[in-house]
Amino acid sequence: MIALPSSVPAETVTLSFMHKAEALKLSPDCLECIGEKGYRSILASHPMIEGAFYFEVQVQEPQKPFPFEGVTGHVRIGIATRKTDIELPIGADRYSYSYGDLLGNIFFNGVSKPYGTSYNPGDIIGVFVNLMPLKPPNLLEKKHKDTGEASQVVSNGSFIEYYVNGKSQGIAFNVIYEGEYFAEAALYMHGRVKVNFGPKFAYIPTNHSSFKPYK
């Protein structure tokens, strides 16, 4: 599959043909993606900046044959800023957060923690993201005294919650750093996903009174 950017209106939220690892294959409508060998990641085309957002990712059967015999595909689903390294899985750095299919663990900054149920092809993963208003830029530009890198500021009140086929797995992350976040998927071997940014969803997060589709 080859992405055909000219066939997708610029205002439509899709997976991004610009912000993806080169090895990943993207469908013409930019809503389905297939992995290659090691974990690689892809971002959505538009950011979530402030408010409550929801989107869904359907895990599809991995494409066969697999690159290596006996090694099947896997996925991780989450959000990231554009500072994340798309040549790594989501959650491998401090700019991304993810929920993995194999053990149901969550990942941030390379650390894995138990979280929810594992999930499989055919399952639909809902992602509820609550992002508080960004702080003024002057509060976000503090430099670390040793590395010189910009320090990260916690966005108090922001959180991420995942659903598997409509069932909440609980709050996955309640320490979210300030930034413009994008939906993201990481694919291993021939893992495959199809995203749904709304406005019609397979499941609605009924434990939240309001949210806006990622549109």
C-alpha positions as CSV (number, residue, x, y, z in Angstrom):
1,M,0.0,0.0,0.0
2,I,1.2,3.5,-0.9
3,A,0.0,6.7,0.6
4,L,-1.7,9.1,-1.9
5,P,-1.6,12.4,-0.1
6,S,-3.5,14.2,-2.9
7,S,-6.5,12.0,-2.4
8,V,-7.0,13.1,1.2
9,P,-8.3,16.6,2.1
10,A,-5.9,18.6,4.1
11,E,-8.5,19.3,6.9
12,T,-9.2,15.6,7.4
13,V,-7.5,13.9,10.4
14,T,-5.7,10.8,9.2
15,L,-2.4,9.0,9.9
16,S,0.4,11.1,8.6
17,F,2.4,10.2,5.5
18,M,5.0,12.8,6.7
19,H,5.4,11.7,10.3
20,K,5.9,8.0,10.0
21,A,8.8,5.6,10.0
22,E,9.9,4.9,6.4
23,A,9.4,1.2,6.8
24,L,5.7,1.4,7.6
25,K,3.1,1.0,4.8
26,L,0.1,3.4,4.6
27,S,-3.2,2.8,2.8
28,P,-4.4,5.3,0.2
29,D,-6.9,6.8,2.6
30,C,-4.2,7.1,5.3
31,L,-6.3,5.3,7.9
32,E,-4.7,1.9,7.8
33,C,-1.0,1.1,8.5
34,I,1.1,-2.1,8.3
35,G,4.4,-2.7,10.1
36,E,7.6,-4.2,8.7
37,K,10.2,-5.7,11.0
38,G,11.1,-4.1,14.3
39,Y,8.8,-1.7,16.1
40,R,8.3,1.6,14.2
41,S,5.8,4.3,14.8
42,I,3.4,6.7,13.0
43,L,1.6,9.9,14.1
44,A,-1.7,11.3,13.2
45,S,-1.8,14.3,10.9
46,H,-3.4,16.8,13.3
47,P,-2.7,17.6,17.0
48,M,-4.8,17.5,20.1
49,I,-4.1,20.7,22.0
50,E,-6.7,21.3,24.6
51,G,-9.9,19.5,25.7
52,A,-11.3,16.0,25.9
53,F,-10.7,13.8,22.8
54,Y,-11.6,10.3,21.8
55,F,-10.5,8.1,19.0
56,E,-10.5,4.3,18.2
57,V,-8.0,1.9,16.8
58,Q,-9.1,-1.4,15.4
59,V,-6.4,-4.1,15.6
60,Q,-6.4,-6.1,12.4
61,E,-4.9,-9.5,11.5
62,P,-1.2,-9.1,10.8
63,Q,-0.2,-9.3,7.1
64,K,1.2,-12.6,6.1
65,P,3.7,-14.1,5.5
66,F,5.6,-12.8,8.5
67,P,9.2,-11.5,8.0
68,F,10.5,-14.3,10.2
69,E,9.0,-17.7,10.7
70,G,7.2,-18.0,14.1
71,V,7.4,-14.3,14.9
72,T,4.0,-12.6,14.8
73,G,3.0,-9.0,14.6
74,H,2.2,-6.7,17.6
75,V,1.0,-3.2,18.2
76,R,1.1,-0.4,20.8
77,I,-1.4,2.5,20.8
78,G,-1.1,5.9,22.4
79,I,-0.2,9.5,21.9
80,A,3.0,11.5,21.4
81,T,4.4,14.9,20.6
82,R,6.5,15.3,17.5
83,K,9.6,15.2,19.6
84,T,9.2,11.4,19.8
85,D,11.5,9.1,17.9
86,I,9.3,7.4,15.2
87,E,12.0,4.8,14.6
88,L,11.2,3.4,18.1
89,P,8.0,2.1,19.7
90,I,5.6,4.5,21.4
91,G,6.5,4.8,25.1
92,A,10.2,4.3,24.5
93,D,11.0,7.9,25.2
94,R,9.7,10.7,27.4
95,Y,7.5,12.2,24.6
96,S,5.1,9.3,24.2
97,Y,2.7,7.1,26.1
98,S,1.3,3.7,25.0
99,Y,-0.7,0.6,25.7
100,G,0.6,-2.7,24.3
101,D,-1.3,-5.7,23.0
102,L,0.9,-8.5,24.2
103,L,0.6,-8.3,28.0
104,G,-1.7,-5.3,28.4
105,N,1.2,-3.2,29.8
106,I,1.6,0.5,29.5
107,F,4.9,2.2,28.4
108,F,6.5,5.6,29.1
109,N,10.1,6.6,28.9
110,G,11.2,3.0,28.3
111,V,9.5,1.7,31.4
112,S,6.7,-1.0,31.2
113,K,4.1,-1.3,33.9
114,P,1.1,-3.7,34.3
115,Y,-2.2,-2.0,33.4
116,G,-5.1,-3.7,31.6
117,T,-6.1,-6.7,29.6
118,S,-4.1,-7.9,26.6
119,Y,-5.8,-7.4,23.2
120,N,-5.9,-9.1,19.9
121,P,-6.8,-8.8,16.2
122,G,-10.5,-7.8,16.0
123,D,-10.5,-5.8,19.2
124,I,-11.2,-2.1,19.1
125,I,-9.1,0.1,21.4
126,G,-10.7,3.3,22.5
127,V,-8.4,6.1,23.6
128,F,-9.8,9.0,25.8
129,V,-7.3,11.9,26.1
130,N,-8.0,14.8,28.4
131,L,-5.6,17.7,27.9
132,M,-5.6,20.8,30.1
133,P,-4.8,24.3,28.6
134,L,-1.2,24.8,27.8
135,K,0.8,27.1,30.1
136,P,2.4,30.3,28.7
137,P,5.5,29.6,26.7
138,N,7.8,31.4,29.2
139,L,6.9,28.8,31.8
140,L,7.9,25.9,29.5
141,E,11.4,27.1,28.5
142,K,13.4,26.3,31.6
143,K,16.6,24.5,30.8
144,H,18.0,21.6,32.8
145,K,21.1,22.8,34.6
146,D,23.2,19.8,33.6
147,T,22.0,18.9,30.1
148,G,20.8,22.2,28.8
149,E,17.6,20.6,27.5
150,A,14.2,22.1,28.0
151,S,12.6,20.6,31.1
152,Q,9.2,19.1,30.9
153,V,6.3,20.6,32.8
154,V,3.5,18.4,34.1
155,S,0.0,19.3,32.8
156,N,-2.0,19.0,36.0
157,G,-5.4,17.4,35.4
158,S,-4.5,15.8,32.0
159,F,-4.8,12.0,31.7
160,I,-5.2,9.1,29.3
161,E,-7.7,6.2,29.6
162,Y,-8.0,3.2,27.4
163,Y,-11.0,1.0,26.5
164,V,-11.1,-2.5,25.0
165,N,-14.3,-3.1,23.1
166,G,-16.0,-0.4,25.1
167,K,-14.8,-1.6,28.5
168,S,-12.6,0.9,30.4
169,Q,-9.2,-0.3,31.6
170,G,-9.0,2.6,34.0
171,I,-6.7,5.6,34.0
172,A,-3.4,4.6,32.3
173,F,-1.5,7.9,32.8
174,N,-2.3,10.8,35.0
175,V,1.1,12.5,34.8
176,I,1.1,14.0,31.3
177,Y,3.7,16.6,30.3
178,E,2.8,19.8,28.5
179,G,2.7,19.7,24.7
180,E,0.8,19.2,21.5
181,Y,-0.1,15.6,21.2
182,F,-0.9,13.4,18.3
183,A,-2.5,9.9,18.1
184,E,0.2,7.4,17.5
185,A,0.5,3.7,16.7
186,A,3.6,1.5,16.8
187,L,3.7,-1.7,14.7
188,Y,6.0,-4.7,15.1
189,M,6.7,-7.2,12.2
190,H,3.5,-7.1,10.1
191,G,1.2,-5.7,12.8
192,R,-1.7,-3.8,11.3
193,V,-4.2,-1.2,12.6
194,K,-7.0,0.9,11.2
195,V,-7.8,4.1,12.9
196,N,-11.2,5.9,13.4
197,F,-11.0,9.5,14.3
198,G,-14.8,10.0,14.4
199,P,-17.4,11.3,14.5
200,K,-19.1,7.9,14.5
201,F,-17.5,5.3,16.8
202,A,-18.0,1.6,17.5
203,Y,-18.1,2.4,21.3
204,I,-18.8,5.5,23.3
205,P,-16.9,6.2,26.6
206,T,-20.1,6.5,28.7
207,N,-18.1,7.3,31.9
208,H,-17.3,10.7,30.5
209,S,-20.0,13.3,30.1
210,S,-18.4,15.1,27.1
211,F,-15.6,14.8,24.6
212,K,-15.0,15.8,21.0
213,P,-14.1,13.5,18.1
214,Y,-10.5,13.8,17.0
215,K,-11.7,15.7,13.9
